[in-house]
Amino acid sequence: MKGIVLHVSFLLLFVCVYCQKDDNIPDNHEAVISGAEQKDLDGNREPECDRYEGAVCTKQYDPVCGSDGKTYGTECVLCLQNRLEKKNVKVSRKGPCPA
């Protein structure tokens, strides 16, 4: 019986230690946004072009809407167009642009 009480007490203590408030999270609950999730004032974000180093994109269709109002087949295609045309089109949203 003492063993069971001891184990349950240990488990409760373990859970309490890991359930304490994290002091690194601000009280106003504003998340720190970094990298590709960071958006400009228009809601656009930088494409993750470093993921697509080569000059070839897959044929997969996963459209993104560019800040220029054009739909790109993938974020890779948007990055490739940016490199070829020396532009800085950002990702406005996932999915095709509204018609």
Gaussian input, Z-matrix of N, CA and C with variables (Angstrom, degrees):
# hf/3-21g

backbone

0 1
 N
 C     1     B1
 C     2     B2     1     A1
 N     3     B3     2     A2     1     D1
 C     4     B4     3     A3     2     D2
 C     5     B5     4     A4     3     D3
 N     6     B6     5     A5     4     D4
 C     7     B7     6     A6     5     D5
 C     8     B8     7     A7     6     D6
 N     9     B9     8     A8     7     D7
 C    10    B10     9     A9     8     D8
 C    11    B11    10    A10     9     D9
 N    12    B12    11    A11    10    D10
 C    13    B13    12    A12    11    D11
 C    14    B14    13    A13    12    D12
 N    15    B15    14    A14    13    D13
 C    16    B16    15    A15    14    D14
 C    17    B17    16    A16    15    D15
 N    18    B18    17    A17    16    D16
 C    19    B19    18    A18    17    D17
 C    20    B20    19    A19    18    D18
 N    21    B21    20    A20    19    D19
 C    22    B22    21    A21    20    D20
 C    23    B23    22    A22    21    D21
 N    24    B24    23    A23    22    D22
 C    25    B25    24    A24    23    D23
 C    26    B26    25    A25    24    D24
 N    27    B27    26    A26    25    D25
 C    28    B28    27    A27    26    D26
 C    29    B29    28    A28    27    D27
 N    30    B30    29    A29    28    D28
 C    31    B31    30    A30    29    D29
 C    32    B32    31    A31    30    D30
 N    33    B33    32    A32    31    D31
 C    34    B34    33    A33    32    D32
 C    35    B35    34    A34    33    D33
 N    36    B36    35    A35    34    D34
 C    37    B37    36    A36    35    D35
 C    38    B38    37    A37    36    D36
 N    39    B39    38    A38    37    D37
 C    40    B40    39    A39    38    D38
 C    41    B41    40    A40    39    D39
 N    42    B42    41    A41    40    D40
 C    43    B43    42    A42    41    D41
 C    44    B44    43    A43    42    D42
 N    45    B45    44    A44    43    D43
 C    46    B46    45    A45    44    D44
 C    47    B47    46    A46    45    D45
 N    48    B48    47    A47    46    D46
 C    49    B49    48    A48    47    D47
 C    50    B50    49    A49    48    D48
 N    51    B51    50    A50    49    D49
 C    52    B52    51    A51    50    D50
 C    53    B53    52    A52    51    D51
 N    54    B54    53    A53    52    D52
 C    55    B55    54    A54    53    D53
 C    56    B56    55    A55    54    D54
 N    57    B57    56    A56    55    D55
 C    58    B58    57    A57    56    D56
 C    59    B59    58    A58    57    D57
 N    60    B60    59    A59    58    D58
 C    61    B61    60    A60    59    D59
 C    62    B62    61    A61    60    D60
 N    63    B63    62    A62    61    D61
 C    64    B64    63    A63    62    D62
 C    65    B65    64    A64    63    D63
 N    66    B66    65    A65    64    D64
 C    67    B67    66    A66    65    D65
 C    68    B68    67    A67    66    D66
 N    69    B69    68    A68    67    D67
 C    70    B70    69    A69    68    D68
 C    71    B71    70    A70    69    D69
 N    72    B72    71    A71    70    D70
 C    73    B73    72    A72    71    D71
 C    74    B74    73    A73    72    D72
 N    75    B75    74    A74    73    D73
 C    76    B76    75    A75    74    D74
 C    77    B77    76    A76    75    D75
 N    78    B78    77    A77    76    D76
 C    79    B79    78    A78    77    D77
 C    80    B80    79    A79    78    D78
 N    81    B81    80    A80    79    D79
 C    82    B82    81    A81    80    D80
 C    83    B83    82    A82    81    D81
 N    84    B84    83    A83    82    D82
 C    85    B85    84    A84    83    D83
 C    86    B86    85    A85    84    D84
 N    87    B87    86    A86    85    D85
 C    88    B88    87    A87    86    D86
 C    89    B89    88    A88    87    D87
 N    90    B90    89    A89    88    D88
 C    91    B91    90    A90    89    D89
 C    92    B92    91    A91    90    D90
 N    93    B93    92    A92    91    D91
 C    94    B94    93    A93    92    D92
 C    95    B95    94    A94    93    D93
 N    96    B96    95    A95    94    D94
 C    97    B97    96    A96    95    D95
 C    98    B98    97    A97    96    D96
 N    99    B99    98    A98    97    D97
 C   100   B100    99    A99    98    D98
 C   101   B101   100   A100    99    D99
 N   102   B102   101   A101   100   D100
 C   103   B103   102   A102   101   D101
 C   104   B104   103   A103   102   D102
 N   105   B105   104   A104   103   D103
 C   106   B106   105   A105   104   D104
 C   107   B107   106   A106   105   D105
 N   108   B108   107   A107   106   D106
 C   109   B109   108   A108   107   D107
 C   110   B110   109   A109   108   D108
 N   111   B111   110   A110   109   D109
 C   112   B112   111   A111   110   D110
 C   113   B113   112   A112   111   D111
 N   114   B114   113   A113   112   D112
 C   115   B115   114   A114   113   D113
 C   116   B116   115   A115   114   D114
 N   117   B117   116   A116   115   D115
 C   118   B118   117   A117   116   D116
 C   119   B119   118   A118   117   D117
 N   120   B120   119   A119   118   D118
 C   121   B121   120   A120   119   D119
 C   122   B122   121   A121   120   D120
 N   123   B123   122   A122   121   D121
 C   124   B124   123   A123   122   D122
 C   125   B125   124   A124   123   D123
 N   126   B126   125   A125   124   D124
 C   127   B127   126   A126   125   D125
 C   128   B128   127   A127   126   D126
 N   129   B129   128   A128   127   D127
 C   130   B130   129   A129   128   D128
 C   131   B131   130   A130   129   D129
 N   132   B132   131   A131   130   D130
 C   133   B133   132   A132   131   D131
 C   134   B134   133   A133   132   D132
 N   135   B135   134   A134   133   D133
 C   136   B136   135   A135   134   D134
 C   137   B137   136   A136   135   D135
 N   138   B138   137   A137   136   D136
 C   139   B139   138   A138   137   D137
 C   140   B140   139   A139   138   D138
 N   141   B141   140   A140   139   D139
 C   142   B142   141   A141   140   D140
 C   143   B143   142   A142   141   D141
 N   144   B144   143   A143   142   D142
 C   145   B145   144   A144   143   D143
 C   146   B146   145   A145   144   D144
 N   147   B147   146   A146   145   D145
 C   148   B148   147   A147   146   D146
 C   149   B149   148   A148   147   D147
 N   150   B150   149   A149   148   D148
 C   151   B151   150   A150   149   D149
 C   152   B152   151   A151   150   D150
 N   153   B153   152   A152   151   D151
 C   154   B154   153   A153   152   D152
 C   155   B155   154   A154   153   D153
 N   156   B156   155   A155   154   D154
 C   157   B157   156   A156   155   D155
 C   158   B158   157   A157   156   D156
 N   159   B159   158   A158   157   D157
 C   160   B160   159   A159   158   D158
 C   161   B161   160   A160   159   D159
 N   162   B162   161   A161   160   D160
 C   163   B163   162   A162   161   D161
 C   164   B164   163   A163   162   D162
 N   165   B165   164   A164   163   D163
 C   166   B166   165   A165   164   D164
 C   167   B167   166   A166   165   D165
 N   168   B168   167   A167   166   D166
 C   169   B169   168   A168   167   D167
 C   170   B170   169   A169   168   D168
 N   171   B171   170   A170   169   D169
 C   172   B172   171   A171   170   D170
 C   173   B173   172   A172   171   D171
 N   174   B174   173   A173   172   D172
 C   175   B175   174   A174   173   D173
 C   176   B176   175   A175   174   D174
 N   177   B177   176   A176   175   D175
 C   178   B178   177   A177   176   D176
 C   179   B179   178   A178   177   D177
 N   180   B180   179   A179   178   D178
 C   181   B181   180   A180   179   D179
 C   182   B182   181   A181   180   D180
 N   183   B183   182   A182   181   D181
 C   184   B184   183   A183   182   D182
 C   185   B185   184   A184   183   D183
 N   186   B186   185   A185   184   D184
 C   187   B187   186   A186   185   D185
 C   188   B188   187   A187   186   D186
 N   189   B189   188   A188   187   D187
 C   190   B190   189   A189   188   D188
 C   191   B191   190   A190   189   D189
 N   192   B192   191   A191   190   D190
 C   193   B193   192   A192   191   D191
 C   194   B194   193   A193   192   D192
 N   195   B195   194   A194   193   D193
 C   196   B196   195   A195   194   D194
 C   197   B197   196   A196   195   D195
 N   198   B198   197   A197   196   D196
 C   199   B199   198   A198   197   D197
 C   200   B200   199   A199   198   D198
 N   201   B201   200   A200   199   D199
 C   202   B202   201   A201   200   D200
 C   203   B203   202   A202   201   D201
 N   204   B204   203   A203   202   D202
 C   205   B205   204   A204   203   D203
 C   206   B206   205   A205   204   D204
 N   207   B207   206   A206   205   D205
 C   208   B208   207   A207   206   D206
 C   209   B209   208   A208   207   D207
 N   210   B210   209   A209   208   D208
 C   211   B211   210   A210   209   D209
 C   212   B212   211   A211   210   D210
 N   213   B213   212   A212   211   D211
 C   214   B214   213   A213   212   D212
 C   215   B215   214   A214   213   D213
 N   216   B216   215   A215   214   D214
 C   217   B217   216   A216   215   D215
 C   218   B218   217   A217   216   D216
 N   219   B219   218   A218   217   D217
 C   220   B220   219   A219   218   D218
 C   221   B221   220   A220   219   D219
 N   222   B222   221   A221   220   D220
 C   223   B223   222   A222   221   D221
 C   224   B224   223   A223   222   D222
 N   225   B225   224   A224   223   D223
 C   226   B226   225   A225   224   D224
 C   227   B227   226   A226   225   D225
 N   228   B228   227   A227   226   D226
 C   229   B229   228   A228   227   D227
 C   230   B230   229   A229   228   D228
 N   231   B231   230   A230   229   D229
 C   232   B232   231   A231   230   D230
 C   233   B233   232   A232   231   D231
 N   234   B234   233   A233   232   D232
 C   235   B235   234   A234   233   D233
 C   236   B236   235   A235   234   D234
 N   237   B237   236   A236   235   D235
 C   238   B238   237   A237   236   D236
 C   239   B239   238   A238   237   D237
 N   240   B240   239   A239   238   D238
 C   241   B241   240   A240   239   D239
 C   242   B242   241   A241   240   D240
 N   243   B243   242   A242   241   D241
 C   244   B244   243   A243   242   D242
 C   245   B245   244   A244   243   D243
 N   246   B246   245   A245   244   D244
 C   247   B247   246   A246   245   D245
 C   248   B248   247   A247   246   D246
 N   249   B249   248   A248   247   D247
 C   250   B250   249   A249   248   D248
 C   251   B251   250   A250   249   D249
 N   252   B252   251   A251   250   D250
 C   253   B253   252   A252   251   D251
 C   254   B254   253   A253   252   D252
 N   255   B255   254   A254   253   D253
 C   256   B256   255   A255   254   D254
 C   257   B257   256   A256   255   D255
 N   258   B258   257   A257   256   D256
 C   259   B259   258   A258   257   D257
 C   260   B260   259   A259   258   D258
 N   261   B261   260   A260   259   D259
 C   262   B262   261   A261   260   D260
 C   263   B263   262   A262   261   D261
 N   264   B264   263   A263   262   D262
 C   265   B265   264   A264   263   D263
 C   266   B266   265   A265   264   D264
 N   267   B267   266   A266   265   D265
 C   268   B268   267   A267   266   D266
 C   269   B269   268   A268   267   D267
 N   270   B270   269   A269   268   D268
 C   271   B271   270   A270   269   D269
 C   272   B272   271   A271   270   D270
 N   273   B273   272   A272   271   D271
 C   274   B274   273   A273   272   D272
 C   275   B275   274   A274   273   D273
 N   276   B276   275   A275   274   D274
 C   277   B277   276   A276   275   D275
 C   278   B278   277   A277   276   D276
 N   279   B279   278   A278   277   D277
 C   280   B280   279   A279   278   D278
 C   281   B281   280   A280   279   D279
 N   282   B282   281   A281   280   D280
 C   283   B283   282   A282   281   D281
 C   284   B284   283   A283   282   D282
 N   285   B285   284   A284   283   D283
 C   286   B286   285   A285   284   D284
 C   287   B287   286   A286   285   D285
 N   288   B288   287   A287   286   D286
 C   289   B289   288   A288   287   D287
 C   290   B290   289   A289   288   D288
 N   291   B291   290   A290   289   D289
 C   292   B292   291   A291   290   D290
 C   293   B293   292   A292   291   D291
 N   294   B294   293   A293   292   D292
 C   295   B295   294   A294   293   D293
 C   296   B296   295   A295   294   D294

   B1=1.4489
   B2=1.5308
   B3=1.3383
   B4=1.4599
   B5=1.5271
   B6=1.3271
   B7=1.4614
   B8=1.5173
   B9=1.3337
   B10=1.4614
   B11=1.5273
   B12=1.3205
   B13=1.4645
   B14=1.5228
   B15=1.3163
   B16=1.4572
   B17=1.5299
   B18=1.3311
   B19=1.4615
   B20=1.5321
   B21=1.3290
   B22=1.4628
   B23=1.5256
   B24=1.3248
   B25=1.4696
   B26=1.5201
   B27=1.3174
   B28=1.4591
   B29=1.5233
   B30=1.3355
   B31=1.4593
   B32=1.5252
   B33=1.3264
   B34=1.4616
   B35=1.5220
   B36=1.3170
   B37=1.4596
   B38=1.5252
   B39=1.3182
   B40=1.4644
   B41=1.5318
   B42=1.3277
   B43=1.4597
   B44=1.5232
   B45=1.3208
   B46=1.4696
   B47=1.5196
   B48=1.3063
   B49=1.4609
   B50=1.5193
   B51=1.3126
   B52=1.4622
   B53=1.5244
   B54=1.3184
   B55=1.4629
   B56=1.5186
   B57=1.3073
   B58=1.4571
   B59=1.5140
   B60=1.3303
   B61=1.4623
   B62=1.5200
   B63=1.3305
   B64=1.4608
   B65=1.5202
   B66=1.3285
   B67=1.4643
   B68=1.5197
   B69=1.3188
   B70=1.4574
   B71=1.5248
   B72=1.3252
   B73=1.4545
   B74=1.5209
   B75=1.3244
   B76=1.4655
   B77=1.5217
   B78=1.3421
   B79=1.4587
   B80=1.5187
   B81=1.3239
   B82=1.4597
   B83=1.5255
   B84=1.3179
   B85=1.4656
   B86=1.5197
   B87=1.3260
   B88=1.4548
   B89=1.5173
   B90=1.2965
   B91=1.4593
   B92=1.5209
   B93=1.3041
   B94=1.4525
   B95=1.5150
   B96=1.3177
   B97=1.4588
   B98=1.5126
   B99=1.3285
   B100=1.4591
   B101=1.5147
   B102=1.3070
   B103=1.4622
   B104=1.5043
   B105=1.3275
   B106=1.4586
   B107=1.5219
   B108=1.3413
   B109=1.4534
   B110=1.5211
   B111=1.3224
   B112=1.4503
   B113=1.5224
   B114=1.3197
   B115=1.4598
   B116=1.5180
   B117=1.3398
   B118=1.4567
   B119=1.5289
   B120=1.3114
   B121=1.4615
   B122=1.5185
   B123=1.3203
   B124=1.4624
   B125=1.5244
   B126=1.3266
   B127=1.4572
   B128=1.5123
   B129=1.3229
   B130=1.4629
   B131=1.5216
   B132=1.3322
   B133=1.4632
   B134=1.5196
   B135=1.3067
   B136=1.4621
   B137=1.5274
   B138=1.3247
   B139=1.4668
   B140=1.5272
   B141=1.3114
   B142=1.4616
   B143=1.5258
   B144=1.3244
   B145=1.4631
   B146=1.5204
   B147=1.3329
   B148=1.4624
   B149=1.5209
   B150=1.3251
   B151=1.4696
   B152=1.5272
   B153=1.3300
   B154=1.4624
   B155=1.5202
   B156=1.3065
   B157=1.4649
   B158=1.5231
   B159=1.3218
   B160=1.4616
   B161=1.5151
   B162=1.3143
   B163=1.4621
   B164=1.5226
   B165=1.3396
   B166=1.4576
   B167=1.5256
   B168=1.3326
   B169=1.4586
   B170=1.5256
   B171=1.3127
   B172=1.4636
   B173=1.5223
   B174=1.3246
   B175=1.4610
   B176=1.5278
   B177=1.3053
   B178=1.4638
   B179=1.5331
   B180=1.3254
   B181=1.4649
   B182=1.5210
   B183=1.3045
   B184=1.4622
   B185=1.5310
   B186=1.3366
   B187=1.4634
   B188=1.5235
   B189=1.3277
   B190=1.4599
   B191=1.5242
   B192=1.3017
   B193=1.4608
   B194=1.5179
   B195=1.3177
   B196=1.4529
   B197=1.5192
   B198=1.3235
   B199=1.4704
   B200=1.5265
   B201=1.3320
   B202=1.4670
   B203=1.5310
   B204=1.3401
   B205=1.4616
   B206=1.5107
   B207=1.3402
   B208=1.4658
   B209=1.5239
   B210=1.3413
   B211=1.4546
   B212=1.5179
   B213=1.3169
   B214=1.4630
   B215=1.5230
   B216=1.3423
   B217=1.4611
   B218=1.5164
   B219=1.3100
   B220=1.4647
   B221=1.5244
   B222=1.3054
   B223=1.4636
   B224=1.5215
   B225=1.3300
   B226=1.4607
   B227=1.5278
   B228=1.3300
   B229=1.4658
   B230=1.5294
   B231=1.3216
   B232=1.4595
   B233=1.5283
   B234=1.3284
   B235=1.4714
   B236=1.5278
   B237=1.3263
   B238=1.4647
   B239=1.5299
   B240=1.3299
   B241=1.4684
   B242=1.5282
   B243=1.3276
   B244=1.4676
   B245=1.5244
   B246=1.3368
   B247=1.4738
   B248=1.5220
   B249=1.3352
   B250=1.4610
   B251=1.5251
   B252=1.3205
   B253=1.4630
   B254=1.5292
   B255=1.3368
   B256=1.4702
   B257=1.5290
   B258=1.3346
   B259=1.4632
   B260=1.5216
   B261=1.3084
   B262=1.4588
   B263=1.5273
   B264=1.3407
   B265=1.4548
   B266=1.5222
   B267=1.3160
   B268=1.4602
   B269=1.5149
   B270=1.3246
   B271=1.4606
   B272=1.5248
   B273=1.3194
   B274=1.4572
   B275=1.5256
   B276=1.3440
   B277=1.4685
   B278=1.5118
   B279=1.3398
   B280=1.4607
   B281=1.5196
   B282=1.3222
   B283=1.4532
   B284=1.5203
   B285=1.3275
   B286=1.4667
   B287=1.5274
   B288=1.3187
   B289=1.4662
   B290=1.5268
   B291=1.3075
   B292=1.4717
   B293=1.5268
   B294=1.3059
   B295=1.4791
   B296=1.5034
   A1=111.21
   A2=115.41
   A3=118.96
   A4=110.53
   A5=116.09
   A6=120.61
   A7=112.04
   A8=116.26
   A9=120.25
   A10=110.34
   A11=116.88
   A12=121.22
   A13=109.96
   A14=116.47
   A15=121.21
   A16=110.76
   A17=117.12
   A18=121.13
   A19=111.61
   A20=116.78
   A21=120.75
   A22=110.02
   A23=116.86
   A24=120.84
   A25=110.58
   A26=116.56
   A27=120.94
   A28=110.80
   A29=116.70
   A30=120.41
   A31=111.69
   A32=117.62
   A33=120.77
   A34=111.15
   A35=116.64
   A36=120.94
   A37=110.08
   A38=116.41
   A39=122.38
   A40=110.32
   A41=116.80
   A42=121.80
   A43=110.39
   A44=117.60
   A45=121.13
   A46=111.81
   A47=117.54
   A48=121.18
   A49=110.13
   A50=117.72
   A51=121.03
   A52=113.56
   A53=117.95
   A54=120.60
   A55=112.47
   A56=117.71
   A57=120.35
   A58=110.16
   A59=114.77
   A60=121.12
   A61=109.60
   A62=115.39
   A63=121.03
   A64=108.11
   A65=117.26
   A66=121.84
   A67=112.42
   A68=118.04
   A69=120.88
   A70=112.58
   A71=117.52
   A72=121.44
   A73=108.02
   A74=118.26
   A75=119.97
   A76=111.44
   A77=116.05
   A78=121.32
   A79=112.87
   A80=117.93
   A81=120.04
   A82=111.97
   A83=117.27
   A84=124.43
   A85=114.11
   A86=118.46
   A87=120.43
   A88=108.68
   A89=116.44
   A90=120.59
   A91=109.89
   A92=115.23
   A93=120.48
   A94=106.89
   A95=116.59
   A96=121.60
   A97=108.41
   A98=115.48
   A99=118.31
   A100=110.92
   A101=114.72
   A102=122.34
   A103=113.95
   A104=115.64
   A105=121.66
   A106=112.72
   A107=117.95
   A108=119.70
   A109=112.32
   A110=117.70
   A111=120.77
   A112=109.87
   A113=116.16
   A114=121.11
   A115=110.17
   A116=115.31
   A117=119.41
   A118=109.20
   A119=117.73
   A120=121.47
   A121=113.10
   A122=118.18
   A123=121.80
   A124=112.36
   A125=118.63
   A126=122.18
   A127=113.29
   A128=117.92
   A129=121.67
   A130=109.76
   A131=115.95
   A132=119.96
   A133=109.77
   A134=115.09
   A135=120.30
   A136=108.92
   A137=118.60
   A138=119.91
   A139=109.78
   A140=116.47
   A141=121.84
   A142=109.76
   A143=116.87
   A144=121.93
   A145=113.42
   A146=117.91
   A147=119.04
   A148=111.62
   A149=117.84
   A150=121.41
   A151=111.59
   A152=116.43
   A153=121.62
   A154=109.69
   A155=116.97
   A156=122.12
   A157=112.86
   A158=118.01
   A159=120.83
   A160=112.15
   A161=115.75
   A162=121.09
   A163=111.40
   A164=117.39
   A165=121.28
   A166=109.22
   A167=116.06
   A168=121.74
   A169=108.64
   A170=116.67
   A171=120.64
   A172=109.65
   A173=116.67
   A174=121.39
   A175=111.81
   A176=116.33
   A177=121.70
   A178=109.00
   A179=117.31
   A180=121.04
   A181=108.86
   A182=116.01
   A183=123.52
   A184=105.70
   A185=117.23
   A186=121.28
   A187=114.57
   A188=114.04
   A189=122.38
   A190=107.33
   A191=115.07
   A192=120.98
   A193=107.82
   A194=116.45
   A195=121.39
   A196=111.98
   A197=115.76
   A198=120.71
   A199=111.80
   A200=116.55
   A201=121.08
   A202=112.19
   A203=116.84
   A204=121.06
   A205=114.45
   A206=118.16
   A207=122.01
   A208=109.86
   A209=115.33
   A210=121.05
   A211=108.78
   A212=116.69
   A213=123.27
   A214=107.87
   A215=116.31
   A216=121.74
   A217=113.53
   A218=116.91
   A219=123.35
   A220=108.44
   A221=116.01
   A222=120.17
   A223=110.18
   A224=116.79
   A225=121.63
   A226=110.37
   A227=116.87
   A228=121.15
   A229=110.01
   A230=117.49
   A231=121.38
   A232=109.71
   A233=117.23
   A234=121.64
   A235=111.17
   A236=116.19
   A237=120.71
   A238=110.33
   A239=117.14
   A240=120.86
   A241=110.89
   A242=116.80
   A243=120.03
   A244=110.92
   A245=116.32
   A246=119.81
   A247=111.42
   A248=116.76
   A249=120.73
   A250=112.46
   A251=116.40
   A252=120.46
   A253=112.78
   A254=116.29
   A255=122.10
   A256=111.23
   A257=114.37
   A258=121.88
   A259=109.59
   A260=116.14
   A261=121.58
   A262=109.48
   A263=115.45
   A264=120.38
   A265=107.27
   A266=116.37
   A267=121.68
   A268=109.85
   A269=116.60
   A270=121.92
   A271=107.42
   A272=115.41
   A273=120.91
   A274=110.43
   A275=115.76
   A276=120.99
   A277=109.76
   A278=116.18
   A279=120.79
   A280=107.37
   A281=115.31
   A282=119.43
   A283=110.31
   A284=116.33
   A285=120.09
   A286=111.30
   A287=114.94
   A288=120.74
   A289=108.94
   A290=116.98
   A291=119.24
   A292=110.31
   A293=115.79
   A294=120.30
   A295=112.05
   D1=-41.67
   D2=178.85
   D3=-62.17
   D4=-35.32
   D5=179.91
   D6=-64.06
   D7=-41.19
   D8=179.59
   D9=-66.08
   D10=-45.34
   D11=179.60
   D12=-61.82
   D13=-40.37
   D14=179.77
   D15=-64.60
   D16=-43.96
   D17=179.25
   D18=-64.75
   D19=-44.34
   D20=179.52
   D21=-63.28
   D22=-41.79
   D23=178.57
   D24=-62.21
   D25=-42.67
   D26=179.15
   D27=-62.91
   D28=-43.69
   D29=179.39
   D30=-63.44
   D31=-42.07
   D32=178.20
   D33=-63.59
   D34=-42.07
   D35=178.10
   D36=-62.79
   D37=-43.70
   D38=179.66
   D39=-59.98
   D40=-46.13
   D41=-179.74
   D42=-65.02
   D43=-42.25
   D44=-179.26
   D45=-63.42
   D46=-38.24
   D47=-179.92
   D48=-64.36
   D49=-41.18
   D50=-177.64
   D51=-84.65
   D52=-7.77
   D53=179.03
   D54=-99.57
   D55=2.19
   D56=-179.94
   D57=-66.44
   D58=155.92
   D59=179.36
   D60=-62.91
   D61=137.28
   D62=176.75
   D63=-85.81
   D64=116.62
   D65=-177.84
   D66=-70.22
   D67=-12.77
   D68=179.76
   D69=-79.78
   D70=-12.67
   D71=-179.78
   D72=-95.16
   D73=123.65
   D74=-178.47
   D75=-65.21
   D76=150.47
   D77=-178.43
   D78=-65.28
   D79=-26.42
   D80=-178.79
   D81=-80.59
   D82=2.05
   D83=174.58
   D84=61.20
   D85=21.63
   D86=175.79
   D87=-78.78
   D88=123.36
   D89=-179.48
   D90=-78.93
   D91=147.86
   D92=173.98
   D93=-86.16
   D94=120.90
   D95=-177.00
   D96=-101.16
   D97=134.81
   D98=-178.17
   D99=-135.07
   D100=162.39
   D101=171.90
   D102=54.87
   D103=-129.15
   D104=-172.67
   D105=-67.29
   D106=-20.06
   D107=-179.26
   D108=-80.36
   D109=-16.13
   D110=-177.49
   D111=-70.31
   D112=131.52
   D113=-176.26
   D114=-116.62
   D115=152.13
   D116=175.53
   D117=-84.68
   D118=-174.62
   D119=-175.97
   D120=-63.92
   D121=-24.14
   D122=178.55
   D123=-87.61
   D124=0.32
   D125=-179.37
   D126=87.60
   D127=9.02
   D128=179.62
   D129=-89.94
   D130=152.77
   D131=176.60
   D132=-126.37
   D133=156.01
   D134=176.34
   D135=-67.38
   D136=136.37
   D137=175.17
   D138=-70.20
   D139=152.59
   D140=-179.83
   D141=-86.72
   D142=66.02
   D143=-173.76
   D144=-68.67
   D145=-22.43
   D146=178.56
   D147=-66.24
   D148=-17.32
   D149=176.15
   D150=-75.65
   D151=-17.96
   D152=-174.07
   D153=-121.02
   D154=70.19
   D155=-175.53
   D156=-71.33
   D157=-36.38
   D158=-176.54
   D159=-73.03
   D160=171.06
   D161=179.80
   D162=-92.94
   D163=9.84
   D164=-177.02
   D165=-123.38
   D166=130.29
   D167=176.31
   D168=-107.09
   D169=154.38
   D170=178.35
   D171=-71.20
   D172=166.92
   D173=179.46
   D174=-87.29
   D175=3.23
   D176=178.17
   D177=-58.47
   D178=140.82
   D179=178.27
   D180=-106.01
   D181=107.84
   D182=178.59
   D183=-140.02
   D184=75.28
   D185=-167.41
   D186=-62.93
   D187=149.12
   D188=171.51
   D189=-130.84
   D190=148.81
   D191=177.22
   D192=-95.81
   D193=123.65
   D194=179.74
   D195=-82.57
   D196=159.11
   D197=178.87
   D198=-66.04
   D199=-10.64
   D200=176.47
   D201=-89.95
   D202=2.86
   D203=178.61
   D204=85.60
   D205=2.78
   D206=179.49
   D207=-97.92
   D208=146.65
   D209=175.30
   D210=-91.32
   D211=129.93
   D212=177.91
   D213=-110.10
   D214=141.07
   D215=-176.93
   D216=-57.08
   D217=-36.37
   D218=176.16
   D219=-151.04
   D220=168.27
   D221=174.86
   D222=-64.50
   D223=-31.08
   D224=176.81
   D225=-61.22
   D226=-43.45
   D227=179.72
   D228=-63.62
   D229=-40.88
   D230=177.03
   D231=-60.11
   D232=-44.80
   D233=179.12
   D234=-62.69
   D235=-42.33
   D236=179.64
   D237=-62.60
   D238=-43.85
   D239=177.68
   D240=-63.11
   D241=-40.41
   D242=177.25
   D243=-59.27
   D244=-42.90
   D245=-179.85
   D246=-67.67
   D247=-45.32
   D248=-177.11
   D249=-66.84
   D250=-39.76
   D251=-175.57
   D252=-99.90
   D253=4.94
   D254=-179.49
   D255=50.34
   D256=51.38
   D257=178.93
   D258=-114.62
   D259=174.40
   D260=176.20
   D261=-131.99
   D262=57.94
   D263=177.10
   D264=-73.06
   D265=132.50
   D266=-179.93
   D267=-102.39
   D268=169.22
   D269=177.09
   D270=-87.18
   D271=117.52
   D272=178.89
   D273=-81.91
   D274=-39.63
   D275=178.52
   D276=-167.87
   D277=160.25
   D278=172.96
   D279=-77.97
   D280=143.84
   D281=-177.96
   D282=97.52
   D283=169.09
   D284=-178.49
   D285=-68.28
   D286=156.79
   D287=176.35
   D288=-69.40
   D289=148.00
   D290=176.21
   D291=-62.64
   D292=143.04
   D293=-178.43
   D294=-75.17

